[in-house]
Amino acid sequence: MRNKPLRINEIFYSIQGEGFWTGTPMVFVRLSGCNLSCPFCDTDHSRHTLMTPEDVVDTVLRYPARRVVITGGEPSLQPLEELVDLLHSHRITVHIETNGTNPLPDTIDWVTCSPKAGGPVRITRIDELKLVYQGSDMQHYLEEYPSVTRFYLQPLSGQNIPQTLRYVLDHPEWNLSLQTHKLIDIP
């Protein structure tokens, strides 16, 4: 069904604060709703505005960046194909941040997967794996995702930076990812 409305939590322009693209200006399209309940989630899923894919693209085009991050909640719970196609028609590179529990359109340009407890990963392509470090051994992720070459650990809401740093230093296959946007107080 074309032009099916999406539940949009917010659309904003900022820099990517995490992972491989840290520091890159991007437009963030945050969708509402998730299939998991993570205690550290910072999204209010109770609020949203219904917008058509065309409305979303019109809003995105108000900003100068030509990279968009579709995030959530869990964006794969909503139909994304039309939105991705429309963004591409405007020469916009499309990133997604997902927990990986649902299939994604094959046309997404960059896939950041952040697996969470309670949700099996069902996607076949991952450009970077980004996890919140909560003190456990993370090495099994290297074996579970042998095709992934970019692995990132980030502290749990900035609370365990020394422990996360120590883990990365002891396991150099991992990279430290700080939530830069929170450290410098921008959205």
Secondary structure, DSSP 4 states (H G I P E B T S, - for coil): -TT--EEEEEEEEEE--SSTTTT-EEEEEEEP--SS--TT----TT--EEE-HHHHHHHHTTSS--EEEEESS-GGGS--HHHHHHHHHTT-EEEEEE-SSS---TT-SEEEE---TT-----S--SEEEEEE-SS--THHHHH-TT---EEEEESTTTTHHHHHHHHHH-TTSEE---HHHHTT--
